[in-house]
Amino acid sequence: MAGADYRSCDVCGGKAFYDADLQYEQEDMWNKDRPFAKVAGEVLSKFERYKLGNVGDWSVLCATCSKTHKTQIVAIKG
């Protein structure tokens, strides 16, 4: 399957899981009421932005990278 159908690992860039069935909201791209999703804390470029349900930010590790890395949720200090 094409790599574009997978969510990639934020460490190595390898395929982590098949995400083609997730409901990305392309038709709602300019809705100002909800921000675009972030990936591992980073705002995507204007060409990559999307909204995905109520996801505000997400990080993904493949099985191999999860042996040496972890995701961590911390408060944003203003």
N, C-alpha and C positions, 0 to 999 in steps of 0.2 A: 504494500500500500504506500501511497505517497506520503512523504514526511510531513506535508502540510496537514494531514489528517490526524496527526499526533501532537500531544502536548510534550514539549521537549524538556529535558532535565535542565535546571538552571545552573548546574555546575559544568557538566560535560557537553550539553547540547544534544545528547542522544534521545531516542524515543523513550518516553516514560509511560504514556497510556494513550489509547485511541480515543480521540475526543470529537470525532465527526458528528456524533449524535447530541452534543451539547448545544443549547439554544443561544448561540451568539446573536446579539441584537443589532444587525446591520441597519435595519429600517428605522431604528430609533436612535441613530448615531448622534443627532443634533439636539436631543432632548436635554435641556440644560438643568433639569431637576435632579438628575443623577450623574455623578462624575463617571468618567471612563475608568475601566479596571486598570490596576497597576500590576506589573509582574515583578515580584521580588523587590517591591518598593520603588521601582522605577516607572516613570510615566513613559508610555510608548510614543513613538513618533506619530505625527499626524496621519501617516499612511498605515499604521498598524493598530490604531486605537479601536477598541470594541467595548461593548457592554455585555455582560454575561450574568443574567439574573440579578442577584443582589451581591455579586462578588465585587469587592472593592480592591482587594490585593490578594495575590496567591503566589506561592512558591511550590515547586515540584522537584523532587529528587527521584532519580531512577533507583532501582534496587542496588546497583553497584555503588553509586555515590552515597547512598544512605548508610553504607558501612563506615564512611569516613567523614560525613557531614550531617548536619541536622538543621531543620528549620526552627526558627524561634520567633515568638510573638512578643514584641516589646512596645511600650507606650511611646508615642511620638511626643517629644518635648518641644513645647512651643516657645 
